[in-house]
């Protein structure tokens, strides 16, 4: 994952409503949830929820699938894990103070 891809995903999750939606979908698991259930759980107006889901879908964090009249949303666990991996891949890699400049003034 590139820094640009990670930044895009994190940007979309940087909105509290979108973060709530995504966390709810993660809790729901692979089955995901119909849009109406998301709305019921979070008490978000339909138009507002649609707007936030569009951002999550556009970033690839959520996939939508039509089941008759129901629109089901599922989180992309693979992408989520890539973002988490990007953030943690160099954890405790031993960065030292060598070469660090301090601001003066």
N, CA, C and O atoms as a MOPAC input file, in Angstrom:
PM7 MOZYME 1SCF
protein

 N      0.85000 1    -1.17400 1     0.00000 1
 C      0.00000 1     0.00000 1     0.00000 1
 C      0.89600 1     1.23800 1     0.00000 1
 O      1.88700 1     1.31200 1     0.72600 1
 N      0.52400 1     2.19300 1    -0.82300 1
 C      1.29900 1     3.43000 1    -0.89100 1
 C      0.81900 1     4.39100 1     0.19600 1
 O     -0.29500 1     4.25900 1     0.70200 1
 N      1.65900 1     5.34700 1     0.54700 1
 C      1.21000 1     6.36100 1     1.50400 1
 C     -0.03700 1     7.10700 1     1.00900 1
 O     -0.88900 1     7.48800 1     1.81200 1
 N     -0.14300 1     7.31500 1    -0.30000 1
 C     -1.30700 1     8.01300 1    -0.85400 1
 C     -2.58500 1     7.19200 1    -0.66400 1
 O     -3.63300 1     7.73900 1    -0.32000 1
 N     -2.49300 1     5.86800 1    -0.88900 1
 C     -3.66900 1     5.01000 1    -0.69800 1
 C     -4.09000 1     4.99800 1     0.76700 1
 O     -5.27500 1     5.10500 1     1.08200 1
 N     -3.11400 1     4.86700 1     1.65600 1
 C     -3.41800 1     4.85700 1     3.09300 1
 C     -4.03300 1     6.18700 1     3.51000 1
 O     -5.00300 1     6.21700 1     4.26700 1
 N     -3.46900 1     7.28700 1     3.01600 1
 C     -3.98600 1     8.61200 1     3.36700 1
 C     -5.42100 1     8.78500 1     2.89700 1
 O     -6.24000 1     9.37900 1     3.59900 1
 N     -5.72800 1     8.27200 1     1.71900 1
 C     -7.09800 1     8.38200 1     1.19000 1
 C     -8.09100 1     7.64200 1     2.09200 1
 O     -9.15500 1     8.16700 1     2.42200 1
 N     -7.73200 1     6.42900 1     2.48000 1
 C     -8.60800 1     5.65700 1     3.36700 1
 C     -8.76200 1     6.34200 1     4.71400 1
 O     -9.87000 1     6.45000 1     5.23800 1
 N     -7.66100 1     6.80000 1     5.26800 1
 C     -7.71000 1     7.46400 1     6.56400 1
 C     -8.47700 1     8.77700 1     6.49600 1
 O     -9.15900 1     9.15600 1     7.44800 1
 N     -8.36200 1     9.47000 1     5.36300 1
 C     -9.12700 1    10.70500 1     5.17800 1
 C    -10.62300 1    10.41500 1     5.24900 1
 O    -11.37400 1    11.13400 1     5.90700 1
 N    -11.04200 1     9.36700 1     4.57200 1
 C    -12.46900 1     9.02400 1     4.56600 1
 C    -12.94100 1     8.57900 1     5.94700 1
 O    -14.08200 1     8.84400 1     6.32500 1
 N    -12.07900 1     7.90800 1     6.70000 1
 C    -12.43500 1     7.47000 1     8.04500 1
 C    -12.27200 1     8.58700 1     9.07200 1
 O    -12.64300 1     8.42300 1    10.23500 1
 N    -11.71700 1     9.72500 1     8.64200 1
 C    -11.48000 1    10.85000 1     9.53400 1
 C    -12.73200 1    11.63800 1     9.87800 1
 O    -12.66800 1    12.58700 1    10.66000 1
 N    -13.85000 1    11.26800 1     9.31500 1
 C    -15.12800 1    11.89000 1     9.63800 1
 C    -15.81500 1    10.99900 1    10.67300 1
 O    -15.89000 1     9.78700 1    10.47500 1
 N    -16.31200 1    11.56300 1    11.75800 1
 C    -16.86600 1    10.75200 1    12.84700 1
 C    -18.06300 1     9.89700 1    12.40900 1
 O    -18.21200 1     8.76600 1    12.87100 1
 N    -18.90500 1    10.42200 1    11.53300 1
 C    -20.05400 1     9.63900 1    11.06900 1
 C    -19.59200 1     8.46100 1    10.22700 1
 O    -20.07100 1     7.34200 1    10.41100 1
 N    -18.65600 1     8.70400 1     9.29800 1
 C    -18.15800 1     7.60400 1     8.47100 1
 C    -17.43100 1     6.56800 1     9.32000 1
 O    -17.52800 1     5.36800 1     9.06000 1
 N    -16.70800 1     7.02600 1    10.32500 1
 C    -16.02700 1     6.09200 1    11.21600 1
 C    -17.03700 1     5.23700 1    11.97100 1
 O    -16.82900 1     4.03300 1    12.12400 1
 N    -18.11600 1     5.82900 1    12.44000 1
 C    -19.17500 1     5.06800 1    13.11800 1
 C    -19.79000 1     4.02900 1    12.17600 1
 O    -20.00500 1     2.88200 1    12.56700 1
 N    -20.07000 1     4.43000 1    10.94800 1
 C    -20.65100 1     3.51600 1     9.96200 1
 C    -19.70100 1     2.35400 1     9.71200 1
 O    -20.11600 1     1.19500 1     9.72800 1
 N    -18.43700 1     2.65700 1     9.48400 1
 C    -17.45900 1     1.61300 1     9.18700 1
 C    -17.29000 1     0.66800 1    10.37600 1
 O    -17.24000 1    -0.54900 1    10.19600 1
 N    -17.20100 1     1.21000 1    11.57400 1
 C    -17.04500 1     0.35800 1    12.76800 1
 C    -18.27000 1    -0.55200 1    12.95500 1
 O    -18.13100 1    -1.71200 1    13.34100 1
 N    -19.45300 1    -0.02600 1    12.68200 1
 C    -20.66600 1    -0.83900 1    12.77800 1
 C    -20.60600 1    -1.99100 1    11.77800 1
 O    -20.95500 1    -3.12300 1    12.11200 1
 N    -20.16500 1    -1.70500 1    10.55500 1
 C    -20.05800 1    -2.75000 1     9.53700 1
 C    -19.00600 1    -3.78500 1     9.91900 1
 O    -19.19200 1    -4.97800 1     9.67900 1
 N    -17.91100 1    -3.33800 1    10.51000 1
 C    -16.88700 1    -4.27900 1    10.96900 1
 C    -17.47400 1    -5.18200 1    12.05600 1
 O    -17.22700 1    -6.38800 1    12.05900 1
 N    -18.24200 1    -4.61000 1    12.96700 1
 C    -18.89600 1    -5.40700 1    14.02000 1
 C    -19.85300 1    -6.43100 1    13.41900 1
 O    -19.99400 1    -7.53900 1    13.93700 1
 N    -20.50900 1    -6.05500 1    12.32200 1
 C    -21.47700 1    -6.95000 1    11.67900 1
 C    -20.78500 1    -8.13100 1    11.00000 1
 O    -21.40000 1    -9.17800 1    10.80000 1
 N    -19.51900 1    -7.96700 1    10.64700 1
 C    -18.76700 1    -9.06200 1    10.04000 1
 C    -18.95700 1    -9.14500 1     8.53900 1
 O    -19.43700 1    -8.21100 1     7.89600 1
 N    -18.56800 1   -10.29100 1     7.99900 1
 C    -18.59000 1   -10.51800 1     6.54600 1
 C    -19.97900 1   -10.33500 1     5.94100 1
 O    -20.10100 1    -9.94500 1     4.77900 1
 N    -21.01000 1   -10.60900 1     6.70700 1
 C    -22.38300 1   -10.49800 1     6.20500 1
 C    -22.77600 1    -9.05100 1     5.92800 1
 O    -23.62100 1    -8.78200 1     5.07400 1
 N    -22.16100 1    -8.12800 1     6.65000 1
 C    -22.50100 1    -6.72400 1     6.47200 1
 C    -23.90300 1    -6.42300 1     6.97300 1
 O    -24.49100 1    -7.19300 1     7.73200 1
 N    -24.41700 1    -5.29700 1     6.53500 1
 C    -25.76200 1    -4.86700 1     6.94900 1
 C    -26.47100 1    -4.16800 1     5.79900 1
 O    -25.83200 1    -3.50700 1     4.98000 1
 N    -27.78900 1    -4.31200 1     5.73500 1
 C    -28.55900 1    -3.49900 1     4.79300 1
 C    -28.50400 1    -2.03100 1     5.22100 1
 O    -28.37000 1    -1.72700 1     6.40700 1
 N    -28.60700 1    -1.14000 1     4.26000 1
 C    -28.55400 1     0.29400 1     4.53800 1
 C    -29.59200 1     0.68200 1     5.59300 1
 O    -29.29300 1     1.47900 1     6.48300 1
 N    -30.78300 1     0.14100 1     5.50900 1
 C    -31.83400 1     0.46700 1     6.48000 1
 C    -31.44500 1     0.08900 1     7.90000 1
 O    -31.78400 1     0.80100 1     8.84600 1
 N    -30.73900 1    -1.02200 1     8.06000 1
 C    -30.29500 1    -1.42500 1     9.39400 1
 C    -29.21700 1    -0.48800 1     9.92900 1
 O    -29.19200 1    -0.17700 1    11.12000 1
 N    -28.33100 1    -0.04100 1     9.04900 1
 C    -27.30500 1     0.92600 1     9.46100 1
 C    -27.98800 1     2.19400 1     9.95500 1
 O    -27.62800 1     2.75300 1    10.99200 1
 N    -28.97800 1     2.63100 1     9.19400 1
 C    -29.72600 1     3.83200 1     9.54700 1
 C    -30.40800 1     3.65800 1    10.90500 1
 O    -30.37800 1     4.56800 1    11.73300 1
 N    -31.01300 1     2.51100 1    11.13300 1
 C    -31.69100 1     2.24300 1    12.40500 1
 C    -30.71100 1     2.21900 1    13.57300 1
 O    -30.98400 1     2.79300 1    14.62700 1
 N    -29.57600 1     1.55900 1    13.38700 1
 C    -28.58300 1     1.45400 1    14.45900 1
 C    -28.00900 1     2.80700 1    14.85500 1
 O    -27.81100 1     3.07900 1    16.03900 1
 N    -27.74100 1     3.65300 1    13.86500 1
 C    -27.04000 1     4.89800 1    14.13600 1
 C    -27.93800 1     6.12700 1    14.16500 1
 O    -27.49100 1     7.20400 1    14.56100 1
 N    -29.19300 1     5.98900 1    13.75500 1
 C    -30.11400 1     7.12100 1    13.76400 1
 C    -29.71500 1     8.24200 1    12.81800 1
 O    -29.87400 1     9.42200 1    13.13100 1
 N    -29.19500 1     7.86100 1    11.65700 1
 C    -28.74200 1     8.83800 1    10.66600 1
 C    -29.81500 1     8.98600 1     9.59400 1
 O    -30.33700 1     7.98000 1     9.11300 1
 N    -30.16200 1    10.22300 1     9.20500 1
 C    -31.12400 1    10.39200 1     8.11500 1
 C    -30.61300 1     9.71800 1     6.83600 1
 O    -29.40800 1     9.66000 1     6.59200 1
 N    -31.53800 1     9.21600 1     6.03600 1
 C    -31.19200 1     8.44900 1     4.83300 1
 C    -30.26000 1     9.21300 1     3.89600 1
 O    -29.28800 1     8.64700 1     3.39600 1
 N    -30.54200 1    10.47800 1     3.65500 1
 C    -29.70800 1    11.23900 1     2.72000 1
 C    -28.30100 1    11.44200 1     3.27300 1
 O    -27.33000 1    11.40600 1     2.51700 1
 N    -28.18200 1    11.65100 1     4.56600 1
 C    -26.86800 1    11.81600 1     5.19500 1
 C    -26.09100 1    10.51700 1     5.13100 1
 O    -24.90500 1    10.51400 1     4.80300 1
 N    -26.75200 1     9.41300 1     5.44300 1
 C    -26.10000 1     8.11100 1     5.39500 1
 C    -25.64600 1     7.79500 1     3.97700 1
 O    -24.54300 1     7.28300 1     3.78300 1
 N    -26.46500 1     8.08700 1     3.00000 1
 C    -26.11600 1     7.84700 1     1.60300 1
 C    -24.85000 1     8.61300 1     1.22300 1
 O    -23.96900 1     8.07500 1     0.55300 1
 N    -24.76800 1     9.84200 1     1.64700 1
 C    -23.59600 1    10.67700 1     1.37600 1
 C    -22.33000 1    10.05000 1     1.97000 1
 O    -21.30600 1     9.95700 1     1.29200 1
 N    -22.39800 1     9.62500 1     3.21700 1
 C    -21.22300 1     9.06100 1     3.88700 1
 C    -20.86000 1     7.68700 1     3.31800 1
 O    -19.68000 1     7.36400 1     3.18500 1
 N    -21.85100 1     6.89500 1     2.99000 1
 C    -21.56600 1     5.59500 1     2.37100 1
 C    -20.88200 1     5.76900 1     1.02300 1
 O    -19.99600 1     4.99000 1     0.67100 1
 N    -21.28700 1     6.78500 1     0.26700 1
 C    -20.65500 1     7.04000 1    -1.03400 1
 C    -19.16100 1     7.30300 1    -0.86900 1
 O    -18.35900 1     6.84000 1    -1.68100 1
 N    -18.78300 1     8.03000 1     0.15800 1
 C    -17.36100 1     8.27900 1     0.42300 1
 C    -16.62300 1     6.98500 1     0.74700 1
 O    -15.52000 1     6.75300 1     0.25300 1
 N    -17.23400 1     6.14100 1     1.57800 1
 C    -16.59700 1     4.88000 1     1.96600 1
 C    -16.49000 1     3.92700 1     0.78100 1
 O    -15.48800 1     3.22700 1     0.63200 1
 N    -17.51400 1     3.90000 1    -0.05400 1
 C    -17.49800 1     3.05800 1    -1.25200 1
 C    -16.44500 1     3.56700 1    -2.22400 1
 O    -15.69600 1     2.78200 1    -2.80500 1
 N    -16.38900 1     4.87800 1    -2.39800 1
 C    -15.41900 1     5.48000 1    -3.31700 1
 C    -13.98100 1     5.17200 1    -2.91200 1
 O    -13.11600 1     5.01700 1    -3.77500 1
 N    -13.71700 1     5.08300 1    -1.61900 1
 C    -12.37300 1     4.76600 1    -1.12400 1
 C    -12.09800 1     3.25900 1    -1.16600 1
 O    -10.96100 1     2.82800 1    -0.97100 1
 N    -13.13700 1     2.46300 1    -1.41900 1
 C    -12.96900 1     1.01400 1    -1.46400 1
 C    -13.10200 1     0.33600 1    -0.11300 1
 O    -12.90500 1    -0.87400 1    -0.00200 1
 N    -13.43300 1     1.10300 1     0.91400 1
 C    -13.54800 1     0.54500 1     2.25600 1
 C    -14.84000 1    -0.24200 1     2.46200 1
 O    -14.91900 1    -1.11200 1     3.33000 1
 N    -15.84200 1     0.07300 1     1.65700 1
 C    -17.15200 1    -0.58700 1     1.74800 1
 C    -17.58900 1    -0.98600 1     0.34700 1
 O    -17.40400 1    -0.24500 1    -0.61800 1
 N    -18.17400 1    -2.17600 1     0.26000 1
 C    -18.75800 1    -2.65300 1    -0.99200 1
 C    -20.26200 1    -2.77000 1    -0.78900 1
 O    -20.73400 1    -3.15700 1     0.28000 1
 N    -21.00300 1    -2.42900 1    -1.83700 1
 C    -22.45800 1    -2.52800 1    -1.77800 1
 C    -22.93700 1    -3.54700 1    -2.79100 1
 O    -22.39700 1    -3.67000 1    -3.89000 1
 N    -23.97100 1    -4.27500 1    -2.38600 1
 C    -24.53600 1    -5.31300 1    -3.24500 1
 C    -26.05800 1    -5.25100 1    -3.14300 1
 O    -26.62300 1    -5.22300 1    -2.05000 1
 N    -26.69800 1    -5.23000 1    -4.29100 1
 C    -28.15300 1    -5.18100 1    -4.31800 1
 C    -28.70700 1    -6.58900 1    -4.15500 1
 O    -28.30200 1    -7.51700 1    -4.85400 1
 N    -29.64200 1    -6.73000 1    -3.21800 1
 C    -30.35000 1    -7.99600 1    -2.98500 1
 C    -31.83600 1    -7.69800 1    -3.09300 1
 O    -32.50300 1    -7.44600 1    -2.08900 1
 N    -32.34500 1    -7.72800 1    -4.30300 1
 C    -33.73500 1    -7.33800 1    -4.52000 1
 C    -33.88200 1    -5.85300 1    -4.24000 1
 O    -33.26900 1    -5.02100 1    -4.90700 1
 N    -34.69900 1    -5.53000 1    -3.24800 1
 C    -34.90600 1    -4.13000 1    -2.87600 1
 C    -33.90600 1    -3.64600 1    -1.82700 1
 O    -33.86000 1    -2.45800 1    -1.50800 1
 N    -33.12000 1    -4.55700 1    -1.30100 1
 C    -32.20500 1    -4.23200 1    -0.21000 1
 C    -30.80800 1    -3.96200 1    -0.75500 1
 O    -30.31000 1    -4.69200 1    -1.61200 1
 N    -30.18900 1    -2.91100 1    -0.25100 1
 C    -28.80600 1    -2.60700 1    -0.58400 1
 C    -27.95300 1    -2.96900 1     0.63000 1
 O    -28.03300 1    -2.31900 1     1.67200 1
 N    -27.14000 1    -4.00700 1     0.48600 1
 C    -26.31300 1    -4.50500 1     1.58500 1
 C    -24.91400 1    -3.91200 1     1.48000 1
 O    -24.33000 1    -3.84400 1     0.39900 1
 N    -24.39700 1    -3.48900 1     2.61300 1
 C    -23.05200 1    -2.91900 1     2.69100 1
 C    -22.15200 1    -3.85700 1     3.47000 1
 O    -22.51900 1    -4.36600 1     4.52900 1
 N    -20.95800 1    -4.07600 1     2.92200 1
 C    -19.97300 1    -4.94100 1     3.56900 1
 C    -18.63200 1    -4.21600 1     3.62600 1
 O    -18.22700 1    -3.57000 1     2.66000 1
 N    -17.94700 1    -4.32500 1     4.76000 1
 C    -16.61600 1    -3.71700 1     4.82300 1
 C    -15.61600 1    -4.54800 1     4.03500 1
 O    -15.76100 1    -5.76700 1     3.93900 1
 N    -14.61900 1    -3.90900 1     3.47900 1
 C    -13.53400 1    -4.61700 1     2.80400 1
 C    -12.45800 1    -4.88200 1     3.84700 1
 O    -11.61100 1    -4.02900 1     4.11300 1
 N    -12.50200 1    -6.07900 1     4.43500 1
 C    -11.55800 1    -6.42500 1     5.49700 1
 C    -10.12600 1    -6.48000 1     4.97600 1
 O     -9.18700 1    -6.17900 1     5.71400 1
 N     -9.95200 1    -6.85900 1     3.71900 1
 C     -8.61400 1    -6.89600 1     3.14600 1
 C     -7.98300 1    -5.52000 1     3.11300 1
 O     -6.82800 1    -5.35300 1     3.50500 1
 N     -8.74100 1    -4.52500 1     2.64200 1
 C     -8.23000 1    -3.15900 1     2.58900 1
 C     -8.01800 1    -2.61300 1     3.99500 1
 O     -7.01800 1    -1.94900 1     4.26600 1
 N     -8.95600 1    -2.89500 1     4.88200 1
 C     -8.80600 1    -2.44900 1     6.26500 1
 C     -7.50100 1    -2.98900 1     6.85600 1
 O     -6.76000 1    -2.25300 1     7.50800 1
 N     -7.22800 1    -4.25900 1     6.62900 1
 C     -6.00400 1    -4.86400 1     7.15100 1
 C     -4.75900 1    -4.29300 1     6.49300 1
 O     -3.71200 1    -4.19500 1     7.13400 1
 N     -4.85700 1    -3.91400 1     5.21700 1
 C     -3.71900 1    -3.26500 1     4.55200 1
 C     -3.41400 1    -1.91200 1     5.19500 1
 O     -2.24900 1    -1.56600 1     5.39200 1
 N     -4.44800 1    -1.15600 1     5.51800 1
 C     -4.24900 1     0.14800 1     6.15900 1
 C     -3.62200 1    -0.05100 1     7.53800 1
 O     -2.67600 1     0.64900 1     7.90000 1
 N     -4.14200 1    -0.99200 1     8.29300 1
 C     -3.58000 1    -1.27600 1     9.61400 1
 C     -2.12700 1    -1.72400 1     9.47800 1
 O     -1.26400 1    -1.29300 1    10.24200 1
 N     -1.86600 1    -2.58200 1     8.51000 1
 C     -0.50800 1    -3.04900 1     8.26900 1
 C      0.42300 1    -1.91800 1     7.88800 1
 O      1.56700 1    -1.86900 1     8.34000 1
 N     -0.06100 1    -1.00800 1     7.05800 1
 C      0.74000 1     0.14300 1     6.66000 1
 C      1.13200 1     0.96900 1     7.88100 1
 O      2.26700 1     1.43200 1     7.98900 1
 N      0.18200 1     1.15000 1     8.80000 1
 C      0.43800 1     1.96200 1     9.97900 1
 C      1.39500 1     1.28900 1    10.95300 1
 O      2.10300 1     1.96800 1    11.69700 1
 N      1.42100 1    -0.02900 1    10.95400 1
 C      2.19600 1    -0.74800 1    11.97000 1
 C      3.41000 1    -1.49200 1    11.43000 1
 O      4.16300 1    -2.06900 1    12.21400 1
 N      3.62400 1    -1.49800 1    10.12000 1
 C      4.66100 1    -2.34000 1     9.54000 1
 C      6.06800 1    -2.02000 1    10.01800 1
 O      6.92400 1    -2.90500 1    10.00800 1
 N      6.33200 1    -0.82600 1    10.42400 1
 C      7.67000 1    -0.48200 1    10.89700 1
 C      7.68200 1    -0.17300 1    12.38600 1
 O      8.55100 1     0.54900 1    12.87500 1
 N      6.71600 1    -0.72000 1    13.09400 1
 C      6.62100 1    -0.49800 1    14.53000 1
 C      7.91400 1    -0.95400 1    15.21200 1
 O      8.42000 1    -2.04800 1    14.96100 1
 N      8.41400 1    -0.10900 1    16.05400 1
 C      9.60800 1    -0.42200 1    16.86100 1
 C     10.81100 1    -0.74900 1    15.99000 1
 O     11.60600 1    -1.62500 1    16.33000 1
 N     10.94800 1    -0.05000 1    14.87200 1
 C     12.02200 1    -0.32300 1    13.91900 1
 C     13.35500 1     0.29000 1    14.34300 1
 O     14.36100 1     0.12600 1    13.65200 1
 N     13.36900 1     0.97500 1    15.44300 1
 C     14.62700 1     1.47600 1    15.95100 1
 C     15.03100 1     2.84100 1    15.43700 1
 O     16.21200 1     3.05300 1    15.15900 1
 N     14.11900 1     3.76300 1    15.30000 1
 C     14.45100 1     5.11900 1    14.89400 1
 C     15.17700 1     5.78600 1    16.05800 1
 O     14.73200 1     5.73000 1    17.20500 1
 N     16.27600 1     6.40100 1    15.74400 1
 C     17.06100 1     7.06500 1    16.78200 1
 C     17.06800 1     8.56800 1    16.56100 1
 O     16.53100 1     9.06000 1    15.56900 1
 N     17.66800 1     9.28200 1    17.47600 1
 C     17.74100 1    10.73300 1    17.38000 1
 C     18.80700 1    11.20100 1    16.41100 1
 O     18.88400 1    12.39600 1    16.12600 1
 N     19.62600 1    10.31200 1    15.89900 1
 C     20.69700 1    10.69200 1    14.98600 1
 C     20.11300 1    11.43800 1    13.78800 1
 O     19.18300 1    10.96300 1    13.13600 1
 N     20.65900 1    12.58200 1    13.52200 1
 C     20.22200 1    13.35100 1    12.36400 1
 C     18.98100 1    14.18300 1    12.57200 1
 O     18.53700 1    14.87000 1    11.65200 1
 N     18.40900 1    14.13700 1    13.76800 1
 C     17.19900 1    14.91100 1    14.04300 1
 C     17.61900 1    16.33600 1    14.38800 1
 O     18.48400 1    16.56600 1    15.23300 1
 N     16.99200 1    17.26500 1    13.72000 1
 C     17.28200 1    18.67700 1    13.98900 1
 C     16.21500 1    19.23200 1    14.92400 1
 O     15.02100 1    18.97800 1    14.76300 1
 N     16.66800 1    19.97000 1    15.87300 1
 C     15.73300 1    20.60500 1    16.79200 1
 C     15.53600 1    22.04400 1    16.37200 1
 O     16.46700 1    22.73000 1    15.94900 1
 N     14.32200 1    22.47200 1    16.49800 1
 C     14.03300 1    23.87400 1    16.19900 1
 C     14.53400 1    24.72900 1    17.35700 1
 O     14.41000 1    24.36000 1    18.52500 1
 N     15.08100 1    25.83800 1    17.01700 1
 C     15.52100 1    26.77000 1    18.04400 1
 C     14.75300 1    28.06500 1    17.87900 1
 O     14.34700 1    28.45200 1    16.78300 1
 N     14.57800 1    28.69200 1    18.97200 1
 C     14.07000 1    29.96500 1    18.78500 1
 C     12.88800 1    30.48400 1    19.30900 1
 O     12.55700 1    31.64200 1    19.05800 1

